Amino acid sequence: TFLLHARHIAAEFGLDPREILVELGRRQAVAGQEDWILDVALDIVRAKRVAEGAGDAREPAAVERPAD
């Protein structure tokens, strides 16, 4: 079920679902931890913004879930 959720969240944030899945594997996520997918996506977006100089990793409000 990780793949389906990762695809949906990745589409929301303009990410490649593989990035999310790789990070979930690195964090050793197991079944039942689908809520981690959103956290991982937000962490990836934050990291990309910091790398691009567009934000500060300490600013949690800098990354918000896109409106529906």
N, C-alpha and C positions, 0 to 999 in steps of 0.2 A: 504493500500500500504506500510505501514511501515514494515510489516513482510518480504515481498519480498526483499526490499532494505536492511533490517537488515541482512537477510540471506547472501546476496551477500557481503556486507561489512565485516560481521563476518568471512566469508570464506577467504577473502583477508588477514585478520589480525590474523587468527587462534583463533578467539573468539567464545564463545557460543552466538548465536543470542539472547538468553533470557537475557543475561547480558545487551545487548544494549537496548532491549525493556523495561526492568525494569528501567533503567536509564532514558530513554525517558519519561516514565510515571512519574518518580520522578520530572523531569524537566517540566512536564505538557505540553509536545509537543502536538500540534494539527495538523489536516490535513493541508498539504501545507508546513510543516516544515521538509520535508524529508532530507534537507541538514544538519539537526542536526545530522543525523545518523553517518556521517563521523566524525563530531566533538566529538560525544560521544565515538565512537570506539577509536579514538586517545587518548582521556582522559583516557579510561580504560587501554589501552596499556601503557601509561605513568605511571599511578598509579601502574600497576603491575611491571614495570621495577624499579620504585623507591622502592617498597616493597621488591623486590628481591635484591636491592642494585646495580642494573645494570645501573642506570642512575640518572639524576637529573630532577625533575619536572620543573625546570626553563629553561631547555634546549629544546626549541621547535623543534630544528633540530634533536633531539635524536630519534624522531619517524617520519618516513616517510612512505608514502603509497608505498607498494610493487610494483615493476615494473611488467608490464603485460607480 
